[in-house]
Amino acid sequence: MPLTNQEKRRLKEQAHHLETVVRVGKGGLSASVLASVEQALRARELIKVRLDHERDERDVLAREVAEATGAELIWQVGKVAVFYRPKTA
């Protein structure tokens, strides 16, 4: 179920103070990078990912991370993207 604008706004506020937990380097979106994102999402619901690529590539990579992990892309500014996936019981 998609998040409402109010929920996204609240998550953006929470993410503002978070540190980046995963970095997607020039090597791209490898299996080990996706595994790191998965691990971070299991530990926390809300994470920041740094995308060290050109602007067009960052947009594509952010969508690919969201699709591959089942997370929702909450916010993307510059080289940083914020993802949210609620923990399952």
N, CA, C and O atoms as a CHARMM CRD file, in Angstrom:
* protein
*
  356
    1    1 MET  N      0.84500  -1.17900   0.00000 PROA 1      0.00000
    2    1 MET  CA     0.00000   0.00000   0.00000 PROA 1      0.00000
    3    1 MET  C      0.89200   1.24600   0.00000 PROA 1      0.00000
    4    1 MET  O      1.74900   1.38600   0.87200 PROA 1      0.00000
    5    2 PRO  N      0.70400   2.13500  -0.95100 PROA 2      0.00000
    6    2 PRO  CA     1.54700   3.33200  -1.03400 PROA 2      0.00000
    7    2 PRO  C      1.36700   4.23400   0.18500 PROA 2      0.00000
    8    2 PRO  O      0.30600   4.26900   0.81000 PROA 2      0.00000
    9    3 LEU  N      2.42000   4.94700   0.49600 PROA 3      0.00000
   10    3 LEU  CA     2.38900   5.87100   1.62700 PROA 3      0.00000
   11    3 LEU  C      1.67200   7.15700   1.24200 PROA 3      0.00000
   12    3 LEU  O      1.71200   7.58400   0.08800 PROA 3      0.00000
   13    4 THR  N      1.02400   7.76100   2.21500 PROA 4      0.00000
   14    4 THR  CA     0.37500   9.04900   1.97900 PROA 4      0.00000
   15    4 THR  C      1.43900  10.14200   1.99000 PROA 4      0.00000
   16    4 THR  O      2.56600   9.91900   2.43300 PROA 4      0.00000
   17    5 ASN  N      1.07300  11.32700   1.49700 PROA 5      0.00000
   18    5 ASN  CA     2.01600  12.44500   1.50600 PROA 5      0.00000
   19    5 ASN  C      2.42000  12.80800   2.93300 PROA 5      0.00000
   20    5 ASN  O      3.57300  13.16000   3.18500 PROA 5      0.00000
   21    6 GLN  N      1.47500  12.72200   3.85900 PROA 6      0.00000
   22    6 GLN  CA     1.76800  13.04100   5.25500 PROA 6      0.00000
   23    6 GLN  C      2.78300  12.04600   5.83400 PROA 6      0.00000
   24    6 GLN  O      3.69600  12.44200   6.55700 PROA 6      0.00000
   25    7 GLU  N      2.62400  10.76700   5.51800 PROA 7      0.00000
   26    7 GLU  CA     3.56900   9.75300   5.98600 PROA 7      0.00000
   27    7 GLU  C      4.95200   9.98400   5.38800 PROA 7      0.00000
   28    7 GLU  O      5.96200   9.87500   6.08300 PROA 7      0.00000
   29    8 LYS  N      4.99200  10.30100   4.09900 PROA 8      0.00000
   30    8 LYS  CA     6.28100  10.58200   3.45300 PROA 8      0.00000
   31    8 LYS  C      6.95700  11.79700   4.07400 PROA 8      0.00000
   32    8 LYS  O      8.17200  11.79900   4.27400 PROA 8      0.00000
   33    9 ARG  N      6.18600  12.81700   4.37500 PROA 9      0.00000
   34    9 ARG  CA     6.72700  14.02400   5.00200 PROA 9      0.00000
   35    9 ARG  C      7.35400  13.69700   6.36100 PROA 9      0.00000
   36    9 ARG  O      8.43500  14.18300   6.69400 PROA 9      0.00000
   37   10 ARG  N      6.65200  12.86100   7.13800 PROA 10     0.00000
   38   10 ARG  CA     7.16000  12.45500   8.45300 PROA 10     0.00000
   39   10 ARG  C      8.46100  11.66000   8.31100 PROA 10     0.00000
   40   10 ARG  O      9.40100  11.85700   9.08200 PROA 10     0.00000
   41   11 LEU  N      8.50800  10.76600   7.32700 PROA 11     0.00000
   42   11 LEU  CA     9.71300   9.96500   7.10600 PROA 11     0.00000
   43   11 LEU  C     10.88100  10.82600   6.62700 PROA 11     0.00000
   44   11 LEU  O     12.02300  10.58300   7.01600 PROA 11     0.00000
   45   12 LYS  N     10.61100  11.82000   5.79500 PROA 12     0.00000
   46   12 LYS  CA    11.66400  12.73800   5.35400 PROA 12     0.00000
   47   12 LYS  C     12.27800  13.45900   6.54200 PROA 12     0.00000
   48   12 LYS  O     13.49600  13.62300   6.61100 PROA 12     0.00000
   49   13 GLU  N     11.44100  13.88900   7.47500 PROA 13     0.00000
   50   13 GLU  CA    11.92700  14.56900   8.67700 PROA 13     0.00000
   51   13 GLU  C     12.82200  13.64600   9.49400 PROA 13     0.00000
   52   13 GLU  O     13.86600  14.06700   9.99100 PROA 13     0.00000
   53   14 GLN  N     12.41900  12.40400   9.62900 PROA 14     0.00000
   54   14 GLN  CA    13.21200  11.43500  10.39100 PROA 14     0.00000
   55   14 GLN  C     14.53500  11.13800   9.68400 PROA 14     0.00000
   56   14 GLN  O     15.56500  10.97600  10.33800 PROA 14     0.00000
   57   15 ALA  N     14.51100  11.06700   8.37400 PROA 15     0.00000
   58   15 ALA  CA    15.70000  10.70500   7.60100 PROA 15     0.00000
   59   15 ALA  C     16.73100  11.81700   7.56500 PROA 15     0.00000
   60   15 ALA  O     17.91300  11.56700   7.33100 PROA 15     0.00000
   61   16 HSD  N     16.29300  13.03000   7.79300 PROA 16     0.00000
   62   16 HSD  CA    17.19700  14.17800   7.69600 PROA 16     0.00000
   63   16 HSD  C     18.44700  13.98600   8.55100 PROA 16     0.00000
   64   16 HSD  O     19.53800  14.38700   8.14700 PROA 16     0.00000
   65   17 HSD  N     18.30300  13.38400   9.71400 PROA 17     0.00000
   66   17 HSD  CA    19.42000  13.25200  10.65400 PROA 17     0.00000
   67   17 HSD  C     20.15400  11.91800  10.54100 PROA 17     0.00000
   68   17 HSD  O     21.10600  11.67400  11.28200 PROA 17     0.00000
   69   18 LEU  N     19.73000  11.06900   9.63800 PROA 18     0.00000
   70   18 LEU  CA    20.37000   9.76400   9.47400 PROA 18     0.00000
   71   18 LEU  C     21.68900   9.87500   8.72000 PROA 18     0.00000
   72   18 LEU  O     21.88200  10.77400   7.90200 PROA 18     0.00000
   73   19 GLU  N     22.58300   8.95300   9.01100 PROA 19     0.00000
   74   19 GLU  CA    23.82700   8.83200   8.25900 PROA 19     0.00000
   75   19 GLU  C     23.60700   7.85600   7.10300 PROA 19     0.00000
   76   19 GLU  O     22.73000   6.99500   7.16800 PROA 19     0.00000
   77   20 THR  N     24.39300   7.99500   6.06300 PROA 20     0.00000
   78   20 THR  CA    24.34500   7.06400   4.93500 PROA 20     0.00000
   79   20 THR  C     24.84700   5.70400   5.40700 PROA 20     0.00000
   80   20 THR  O     25.89500   5.61800   6.04700 PROA 20     0.00000
   81   21 VAL  N     24.10600   4.64300   5.09600 PROA 21     0.00000
   82   21 VAL  CA    24.50200   3.31000   5.54800 PROA 21     0.00000
   83   21 VAL  C     25.02200   2.42000   4.42500 PROA 21     0.00000
   84   21 VAL  O     25.71200   1.43600   4.68900 PROA 21     0.00000
   85   22 VAL  N     24.70000   2.75100   3.17900 PROA 22     0.00000
   86   22 VAL  CA    25.16500   1.97000   2.03100 PROA 22     0.00000
   87   22 VAL  C     25.60700   2.94000   0.95200 PROA 22     0.00000
   88   22 VAL  O     25.00100   3.99500   0.76000 PROA 22     0.00000
   89   23 ARG  N     26.67200   2.57300   0.24700 PROA 23     0.00000
   90   23 ARG  CA    27.17800   3.40400  -0.84500 PROA 23     0.00000
   91   23 ARG  C     27.21700   2.56100  -2.11600 PROA 23     0.00000
   92   23 ARG  O     27.80600   1.48000  -2.13700 PROA 23     0.00000
   93   24 VAL  N     26.58500   3.06300  -3.17300 PROA 24     0.00000
   94   24 VAL  CA    26.63300   2.41200  -4.47600 PROA 24     0.00000
   95   24 VAL  C     27.73000   3.12300  -5.26000 PROA 24     0.00000
   96   24 VAL  O     27.53800   4.23300  -5.75700 PROA 24     0.00000
   97   25 GLY  N     28.87800   2.46500  -5.36200 PROA 25     0.00000
   98   25 GLY  CA    30.03200   3.06500  -6.01700 PROA 25     0.00000
   99   25 GLY  C     29.96600   2.93900  -7.52300 PROA 25     0.00000
  100   25 GLY  O     28.93900   2.57200  -8.09300 PROA 25     0.00000
  101   26 LYS  N     31.08300   3.25100  -8.15400 PROA 26     0.00000
  102   26 LYS  CA    31.15800   3.22100  -9.61700 PROA 26     0.00000
  103   26 LYS  C     30.93200   1.82000 -10.18600 PROA 26     0.00000
  104   26 LYS  O     30.60600   1.67400 -11.36400 PROA 26     0.00000
  105   27 GLY  N     31.10500   0.79100  -9.35400 PROA 27     0.00000
  106   27 GLY  CA    30.87700  -0.58400  -9.79400 PROA 27     0.00000
  107   27 GLY  C     29.41500  -0.89100 -10.04900 PROA 27     0.00000
  108   27 GLY  O     29.08500  -1.90200 -10.66900 PROA 27     0.00000
  109   28 GLY  N     28.53900  -0.01700  -9.57100 PROA 28     0.00000
  110   28 GLY  CA    27.11600  -0.18300  -9.83100 PROA 28     0.00000
  111   28 GLY  C     26.40600  -0.99900  -8.77500 PROA 28     0.00000
  112   28 GLY  O     26.90600  -1.19800  -7.66800 PROA 28     0.00000
  113   29 LEU  N     25.24700  -1.45700  -9.13700 PROA 29     0.00000
  114   29 LEU  CA    24.35300  -2.15700  -8.22100 PROA 29     0.00000
  115   29 LEU  C     24.62400  -3.65800  -8.28900 PROA 29     0.00000
  116   29 LEU  O     23.93800  -4.39100  -9.00100 PROA 29     0.00000
  117   30 SER  N     25.62100  -4.10100  -7.55000 PROA 30     0.00000
  118   30 SER  CA    26.00100  -5.51300  -7.55000 PROA 30     0.00000
  119   30 SER  C     25.15000  -6.29000  -6.54300 PROA 30     0.00000
  120   30 SER  O     24.38400  -5.71000  -5.77300 PROA 30     0.00000
  121   31 ALA  N     25.30100  -7.59100  -6.56900 PROA 31     0.00000
  122   31 ALA  CA    24.56900  -8.44200  -5.62900 PROA 31     0.00000
  123   31 ALA  C     24.98000  -8.13200  -4.19300 PROA 31     0.00000
  124   31 ALA  O     24.14100  -8.16100  -3.29300 PROA 31     0.00000
  125   32 SER  N     26.25400  -7.83800  -3.96800 PROA 32     0.00000
  126   32 SER  CA    26.70400  -7.54200  -2.60500 PROA 32     0.00000
  127   32 SER  C     26.15200  -6.20700  -2.11400 PROA 32     0.00000
  128   32 SER  O     25.85000  -6.06200  -0.93000 PROA 32     0.00000
  129   33 VAL  N     26.01900  -5.23500  -3.00900 PROA 33     0.00000
  130   33 VAL  CA    25.43000  -3.94500  -2.62200 PROA 33     0.00000
  131   33 VAL  C     23.96100  -4.13800  -2.27100 PROA 33     0.00000
  132   33 VAL  O     23.49100  -3.60700  -1.26400 PROA 33     0.00000
  133   34 LEU  N     23.23600  -4.88700  -3.08200 PROA 34     0.00000
  134   34 LEU  CA    21.82600  -5.16700  -2.78400 PROA 34     0.00000
  135   34 LEU  C     21.68000  -5.93200  -1.47100 PROA 34     0.00000
  136   34 LEU  O     20.73500  -5.69900  -0.71700 PROA 34     0.00000
  137   35 ALA  N     22.60900  -6.84300  -1.19800 PROA 35     0.00000
  138   35 ALA  CA    22.57000  -7.57900   0.06700 PROA 35     0.00000
  139   35 ALA  C     22.78400  -6.62300   1.24100 PROA 35     0.00000
  140   35 ALA  O     22.15800  -6.77600   2.29000 PROA 35     0.00000
  141   36 SER  N     23.66200  -5.64400   1.06700 PROA 36     0.00000
  142   36 SER  CA    23.89200  -4.64600   2.11800 PROA 36     0.00000
  143   36 SER  C     22.65100  -3.79600   2.35200 PROA 36     0.00000
  144   36 SER  O     22.32000  -3.47600   3.49400 PROA 36     0.00000
  145   37 VAL  N     21.96600  -3.43200   1.27400 PROA 37     0.00000
  146   37 VAL  CA    20.72900  -2.65700   1.40300 PROA 37     0.00000
  147   37 VAL  C     19.67500  -3.49000   2.11900 PROA 37     0.00000
  148   37 VAL  O     18.98000  -2.98900   3.00300 PROA 37     0.00000
  149   38 GLU  N     19.55600  -4.74700   1.74500 PROA 38     0.00000
  150   38 GLU  CA    18.59600  -5.65700   2.40300 PROA 38     0.00000
  151   38 GLU  C     18.88100  -5.75500   3.89200 PROA 38     0.00000
  152   38 GLU  O     17.97100  -5.66100   4.71500 PROA 38     0.00000
  153   39 GLN  N     20.14900  -5.94500   4.23300 PROA 39     0.00000
  154   39 GLN  CA    20.53600  -6.07200   5.62900 PROA 39     0.00000
  155   39 GLN  C     20.20800  -4.79200   6.40400 PROA 39     0.00000
  156   39 GLN  O     19.71000  -4.85700   7.52800 PROA 39     0.00000
  157   40 ALA  N     20.48400  -3.64700   5.81200 PROA 40     0.00000
  158   40 ALA  CA    20.20000  -2.36500   6.46100 PROA 40     0.00000
  159   40 ALA  C     18.69600  -2.17300   6.65700 PROA 40     0.00000
  160   40 ALA  O     18.26600  -1.67200   7.69600 PROA 40     0.00000
  161   41 LEU  N     17.89400  -2.56700   5.66600 PROA 41     0.00000
  162   41 LEU  CA    16.43900  -2.42900   5.78500 PROA 41     0.00000
  163   41 LEU  C     15.86200  -3.37800   6.83000 PROA 41     0.00000
  164   41 LEU  O     14.86200  -3.06100   7.47400 PROA 41     0.00000
  165   42 ARG  N     16.48900  -4.53800   6.99800 PROA 42     0.00000
  166   42 ARG  CA    16.02800  -5.45400   8.04500 PROA 42     0.00000
  167   42 ARG  C     16.34900  -4.90500   9.42900 PROA 42     0.00000
  168   42 ARG  O     15.58200  -5.09400  10.37400 PROA 42     0.00000
  169   43 ALA  N     17.48500  -4.22500   9.54400 PROA 43     0.00000
  170   43 ALA  CA    17.90400  -3.66700  10.83400 PROA 43     0.00000
  171   43 ALA  C     17.12600  -2.39800  11.18100 PROA 43     0.00000
  172   43 ALA  O     16.78600  -2.16200  12.34000 PROA 43     0.00000
  173   44 ARG  N     16.85000  -1.58400  10.15500 PROA 44     0.00000
  174   44 ARG  CA    16.11900  -0.31900  10.34400 PROA 44     0.00000
  175   44 ARG  C     15.09300  -0.23700   9.22700 PROA 44     0.00000
  176   44 ARG  O     15.28200  -0.83400   8.16700 PROA 44     0.00000
  177   45 GLU  N     14.05900   0.46200   9.44200 PROA 45     0.00000
  178   45 GLU  CA    13.04500   0.61000   8.39700 PROA 45     0.00000
  179   45 GLU  C     13.40000   1.71200   7.41000 PROA 45     0.00000
  180   45 GLU  O     12.97900   1.67300   6.25300 PROA 45     0.00000
  181   46 LEU  N     14.15800   2.67600   7.85200 PROA 46     0.00000
  182   46 LEU  CA    14.44700   3.87800   7.07300 PROA 46     0.00000
  183   46 LEU  C     15.95400   4.00400   6.91700 PROA 46     0.00000
  184   46 LEU  O     16.68100   4.05100   7.91000 PROA 46     0.00000
  185   47 ILE  N     16.43500   4.06000   5.66100 PROA 47     0.00000
  186   47 ILE  CA    17.87800   4.14300   5.43000 PROA 47     0.00000
  187   47 ILE  C     18.20400   5.17600   4.35400 PROA 47     0.00000
  188   47 ILE  O     17.37100   5.52500   3.51600 PROA 47     0.00000
  189   48 LYS  N     19.45100   5.65100   4.41000 PROA 48     0.00000
  190   48 LYS  CA    19.98600   6.53200   3.38100 PROA 48     0.00000
  191   48 LYS  C     21.02500   5.75900   2.58700 PROA 48     0.00000
  192   48 LYS  O     21.83900   5.02800   3.15100 PROA 48     0.00000
  193   49 VAL  N     20.98600   5.92800   1.26900 PROA 49     0.00000
  194   49 VAL  CA    21.93400   5.27900   0.37200 PROA 49     0.00000
  195   49 VAL  C     22.58700   6.35500  -0.48500 PROA 49     0.00000
  196   49 VAL  O     21.90800   7.21900  -1.03900 PROA 49     0.00000
  197   50 ARG  N     23.91000   6.29300  -0.58700 PROA 50     0.00000
  198   50 ARG  CA    24.63500   7.24700  -1.42700 PROA 50     0.00000
  199   50 ARG  C     24.87100   6.60700  -2.79400 PROA 50     0.00000
  200   50 ARG  O     25.35100   5.47800  -2.89300 PROA 50     0.00000
  201   51 LEU  N     24.52700   7.34500  -3.83600 PROA 51     0.00000
  202   51 LEU  CA    24.66300   6.87200  -5.21600 PROA 51     0.00000
  203   51 LEU  C     25.73400   7.70500  -5.91000 PROA 51     0.00000
  204   51 LEU  O     25.47500   8.83400  -6.32700 PROA 51     0.00000
  205   52 ASP  N     26.93500   7.15000  -6.03300 PROA 52     0.00000
  206   52 ASP  CA    28.06400   7.87900  -6.62600 PROA 52     0.00000
  207   52 ASP  C     28.08200   7.71500  -8.14700 PROA 52     0.00000
  208   52 ASP  O     28.96400   7.05900  -8.70100 PROA 52     0.00000
  209   53 HSD  N     27.10400   8.31400  -8.80500 PROA 53     0.00000
  210   53 HSD  CA    26.97000   8.21800 -10.25800 PROA 53     0.00000
  211   53 HSD  C     26.48300   9.55500 -10.81100 PROA 53     0.00000
  212   53 HSD  O     26.19400  10.48500 -10.05800 PROA 53     0.00000
  213   54 GLU  N     26.39700   9.63500 -12.11500 PROA 54     0.00000
  214   54 GLU  CA    25.86600  10.83100 -12.77100 PROA 54     0.00000
  215   54 GLU  C     24.36500  10.92800 -12.50300 PROA 54     0.00000
  216   54 GLU  O     23.72900   9.94300 -12.12800 PROA 54     0.00000
  217   55 ARG  N     23.81400  12.10100 -12.69600 PROA 55     0.00000
  218   55 ARG  CA    22.41400  12.38100 -12.34900 PROA 55     0.00000
  219   55 ARG  C     21.42600  11.38100 -12.95700 PROA 55     0.00000
  220   55 ARG  O     20.59300  10.82700 -12.23900 PROA 55     0.00000
  221   56 ASP  N     21.50800  11.14800 -14.25900 PROA 56     0.00000
  222   56 ASP  CA    20.56200  10.23200 -14.90600 PROA 56     0.00000
  223   56 ASP  C     20.68600   8.81300 -14.35400 PROA 56     0.00000
  224   56 ASP  O     19.68700   8.12000 -14.16000 PROA 56     0.00000
  225   57 GLU  N     21.92000   8.39400 -14.10500 PROA 57     0.00000
  226   57 GLU  CA    22.15300   7.05600 -13.57100 PROA 57     0.00000
  227   57 GLU  C     21.60000   6.92600 -12.14800 PROA 57     0.00000
  228   57 GLU  O     21.08400   5.87300 -11.77600 PROA 57     0.00000
  229   58 ARG  N     21.70800   7.98800 -11.36000 PROA 58     0.00000
  230   58 ARG  CA    21.21800   7.95100  -9.97400 PROA 58     0.00000
  231   58 ARG  C     19.72200   7.68500  -9.93000 PROA 58     0.00000
  232   58 ARG  O     19.25200   6.90600  -9.10100 PROA 58     0.00000
  233   59 ASP  N     18.97900   8.32600 -10.81100 PROA 59     0.00000
  234   59 ASP  CA    17.52400   8.11800 -10.84300 PROA 59     0.00000
  235   59 ASP  C     17.18600   6.66100 -11.14900 PROA 59     0.00000
  236   59 ASP  O     16.31300   6.06900 -10.51500 PROA 59     0.00000
  237   60 VAL  N     17.88000   6.09900 -12.11700 PROA 60     0.00000
  238   60 VAL  CA    17.64000   4.70200 -12.50000 PROA 60     0.00000
  239   60 VAL  C     18.03600   3.77100 -11.36300 PROA 60     0.00000
  240   60 VAL  O     17.29100   2.85200 -11.02200 PROA 60     0.00000
  241   61 LEU  N     19.21000   4.00600 -10.77100 PROA 61     0.00000
  242   61 LEU  CA    19.67800   3.16400  -9.67100 PROA 61     0.00000
  243   61 LEU  C     18.73000   3.21100  -8.47800 PROA 61     0.00000
  244   61 LEU  O     18.45900   2.18100  -7.86100 PROA 61     0.00000
  245   62 ALA  N     18.23000   4.38700  -8.15200 PROA 62     0.00000
  246   62 ALA  CA    17.30900   4.51600  -7.02200 PROA 62     0.00000
  247   62 ALA  C     16.04800   3.68200  -7.26800 PROA 62     0.00000
  248   62 ALA  O     15.57000   2.99200  -6.36700 PROA 62     0.00000
  249   63 ARG  N     15.52000   3.74800  -8.47400 PROA 63     0.00000
  250   63 ARG  CA    14.33400   2.93600  -8.79900 PROA 63     0.00000
  251   63 ARG  C     14.65300   1.44300  -8.73200 PROA 63     0.00000
  252   63 ARG  O     13.84400   0.65000  -8.25100 PROA 63     0.00000
  253   64 GLU  N     15.83500   1.06700  -9.21800 PROA 64     0.00000
  254   64 GLU  CA    16.22800  -0.34200  -9.20000 PROA 64     0.00000
  255   64 GLU  C     16.38100  -0.86500  -7.77500 PROA 64     0.00000
  256   64 GLU  O     15.98300  -1.99200  -7.48200 PROA 64     0.00000
  257   65 VAL  N     16.95400  -0.05500  -6.88900 PROA 65     0.00000
  258   65 VAL  CA    17.08500  -0.45800  -5.48200 PROA 65     0.00000
  259   65 VAL  C     15.70000  -0.66800  -4.87800 PROA 65     0.00000
  260   65 VAL  O     15.46100  -1.66100  -4.19200 PROA 65     0.00000
  261   66 ALA  N     14.79300   0.26400  -5.13400 PROA 66     0.00000
  262   66 ALA  CA    13.43900   0.16400  -4.59200 PROA 66     0.00000
  263   66 ALA  C     12.74700  -1.10300  -5.09200 PROA 66     0.00000
  264   66 ALA  O     12.12800  -1.82300  -4.30800 PROA 66     0.00000
  265   67 GLU  N     12.84800  -1.37300  -6.37300 PROA 67     0.00000
  266   67 GLU  CA    12.19400  -2.55100  -6.94600 PROA 67     0.00000
  267   67 GLU  C     12.81000  -3.84600  -6.42300 PROA 67     0.00000
  268   67 GLU  O     12.09100  -4.79200  -6.10200 PROA 67     0.00000
  269   68 ALA  N     14.12500  -3.88900  -6.33800 PROA 68     0.00000
  270   68 ALA  CA    14.81200  -5.11100  -5.93300 PROA 68     0.00000
  271   68 ALA  C     14.59600  -5.44400  -4.46400 PROA 68     0.00000
  272   68 ALA  O     14.64400  -6.61400  -4.08400 PROA 68     0.00000
  273   69 THR  N     14.36200  -4.44300  -3.64200 PROA 69     0.00000
  274   69 THR  CA    14.24000  -4.67400  -2.20100 PROA 69     0.00000
  275   69 THR  C     12.80400  -4.60100  -1.69200 PROA 69     0.00000
  276   69 THR  O     12.52800  -4.97100  -0.55100 PROA 69     0.00000
  277   70 GLY  N     11.90200  -4.12900  -2.52600 PROA 70     0.00000
  278   70 GLY  CA    10.52500  -3.95600  -2.08300 PROA 70     0.00000
  279   70 GLY  C     10.35000  -2.74200  -1.18400 PROA 70     0.00000
  280   70 GLY  O      9.34500  -2.61100  -0.48500 PROA 70     0.00000
  281   71 ALA  N     11.33000  -1.86500  -1.21100 PROA 71     0.00000
  282   71 ALA  CA    11.27400  -0.64600  -0.39700 PROA 71     0.00000
  283   71 ALA  C     10.66200   0.48100  -1.22000 PROA 71     0.00000
  284   71 ALA  O     10.59200   0.41900  -2.44700 PROA 71     0.00000
  285   72 GLU  N     10.23000   1.49400  -0.51500 PROA 72     0.00000
  286   72 GLU  CA     9.68400   2.66600  -1.19400 PROA 72     0.00000
  287   72 GLU  C     10.72700   3.77400  -1.18200 PROA 72     0.00000
  288   72 GLU  O     11.32800   4.07000  -0.14900 PROA 72     0.00000
  289   73 LEU  N     10.93200   4.38300  -2.35500 PROA 73     0.00000
  290   73 LEU  CA    11.82900   5.53200  -2.45400 PROA 73     0.00000
  291   73 LEU  C     11.08000   6.72700  -1.89500 PROA 73     0.00000
  292   73 LEU  O     10.10000   7.18500  -2.48200 PROA 73     0.00000
  293   74 ILE  N     11.54200   7.23000  -0.76100 PROA 74     0.00000
  294   74 ILE  CA    10.87000   8.32800  -0.07600 PROA 74     0.00000
  295   74 ILE  C     11.31700   9.66600  -0.61200 PROA 74     0.00000
  296   74 ILE  O     10.51700  10.58700  -0.77700 PROA 74     0.00000
  297   75 TRP  N     12.61800   9.76500  -0.88600 PROA 75     0.00000
  298   75 TRP  CA    13.17900  11.06900  -1.19500 PROA 75     0.00000
  299   75 TRP  C     14.51900  10.87400  -1.87900 PROA 75     0.00000
  300   75 TRP  O     15.26500   9.95300  -1.54600 PROA 75     0.00000
  301   76 GLN  N     14.81700  11.72100  -2.81300 PROA 76     0.00000
  302   76 GLN  CA    16.11800  11.67500  -3.46300 PROA 76     0.00000
  303   76 GLN  C     16.56400  13.10100  -3.72600 PROA 76     0.00000
  304   76 GLN  O     15.86300  13.87600  -4.37600 PROA 76     0.00000
  305   77 VAL  N     17.72900  13.43200  -3.21700 PROA 77     0.00000
  306   77 VAL  CA    18.29600  14.74900  -3.44700 PROA 77     0.00000
  307   77 VAL  C     19.79400  14.58000  -3.65600 PROA 77     0.00000
  308   77 VAL  O     20.48200  13.96500  -2.84200 PROA 77     0.00000
  309   78 GLY  N     20.28400  15.12900  -4.74600 PROA 78     0.00000
  310   78 GLY  CA    21.70000  14.97500  -5.05400 PROA 78     0.00000
  311   78 GLY  C     22.06400  13.51100  -5.16200 PROA 78     0.00000
  312   78 GLY  O     21.40900  12.74400  -5.86800 PROA 78     0.00000
  313   79 LYS  N     23.11900  13.12800  -4.45300 PROA 79     0.00000
  314   79 LYS  CA    23.59500  11.74700  -4.51100 PROA 79     0.00000
  315   79 LYS  C     23.02100  10.86500  -3.41100 PROA 79     0.00000
  316   79 LYS  O     23.46400   9.73000  -3.23500 PROA 79     0.00000
  317   80 VAL  N     22.05000  11.36700  -2.67800 PROA 80     0.00000
  318   80 VAL  CA    21.49200  10.60400  -1.55800 PROA 80     0.00000
  319   80 VAL  C     20.03100  10.25600  -1.82300 PROA 80     0.00000
  320   80 VAL  O     19.23500  11.09700  -2.24000 PROA 80     0.00000
  321   81 ALA  N     19.70600   8.98700  -1.56800 PROA 81     0.00000
  322   81 ALA  CA    18.31800   8.52100  -1.68700 PROA 81     0.00000
  323   81 ALA  C     17.91700   7.89600  -0.35700 PROA 81     0.00000
  324   81 ALA  O     18.72200   7.25100   0.31500 PROA 81     0.00000
  325   82 VAL  N     16.66300   8.10000   0.00500 PROA 82     0.00000
  326   82 VAL  CA    16.13000   7.55700   1.25300 PROA 82     0.00000
  327   82 VAL  C     15.06900   6.51000   0.91100 PROA 82     0.00000
  328   82 VAL  O     14.16500   6.74800   0.11000 PROA 82     0.00000
  329   83 PHE  N     15.21200   5.33600   1.55100 PROA 83     0.00000
  330   83 PHE  CA    14.29700   4.23000   1.30900 PROA 83     0.00000
  331   83 PHE  C     13.62700   3.81100   2.61300 PROA 83     0.00000
  332   83 PHE  O     14.21000   3.89900   3.69400 PROA 83     0.00000
  333   84 TYR  N     12.38600   3.35200   2.47700 PROA 84     0.00000
  334   84 TYR  CA    11.61600   2.89500   3.63200 PROA 84     0.00000
  335   84 TYR  C     10.95800   1.56500   3.30400 PROA 84     0.00000
  336   84 TYR  O     10.36000   1.38700   2.24300 PROA 84     0.00000
  337   85 ARG  N     11.08700   0.64300   4.24100 PROA 85     0.00000
  338   85 ARG  CA    10.37000  -0.62300   4.14400 PROA 85     0.00000
  339   85 ARG  C     10.01300  -1.04800   5.56200 PROA 85     0.00000
  340   85 ARG  O     10.90100  -1.27500   6.38300 PROA 85     0.00000
  341   86 PRO  N      8.71100  -1.15900   5.85900 PROA 86     0.00000
  342   86 PRO  CA     8.33300  -1.53700   7.22400 PROA 86     0.00000
  343   86 PRO  C      8.83800  -2.93000   7.54900 PROA 86     0.00000
  344   86 PRO  O      8.88400  -3.81400   6.69500 PROA 86     0.00000
  345   87 LYS  N      9.21700  -3.10000   8.81100 PROA 87     0.00000
  346   87 LYS  CA     9.66300  -4.41400   9.25800 PROA 87     0.00000
  347   87 LYS  C      8.49600  -5.37500   9.28300 PROA 87     0.00000
  348   87 LYS  O      7.37400  -4.99300   9.61600 PROA 87     0.00000
  349   88 THR  N      8.75800  -6.61400   8.93300 PROA 88     0.00000
  350   88 THR  CA     7.72000  -7.62500   9.00200 PROA 88     0.00000
  351   88 THR  C      7.85800  -8.35300  10.32800 PROA 88     0.00000
  352   88 THR  O      8.96200  -8.52000  10.84600 PROA 88     0.00000
  353   89 ALA  N      6.75300  -8.77500  10.86100 PROA 89     0.00000
  354   89 ALA  CA     6.74500  -9.40300  12.19600 PROA 89     0.00000
  355   89 ALA  C      7.36000 -10.77300  12.18500 PROA 89     0.00000
  356   89 ALA  O      7.42800 -11.42700  13.22600 PROA 89     0.00000
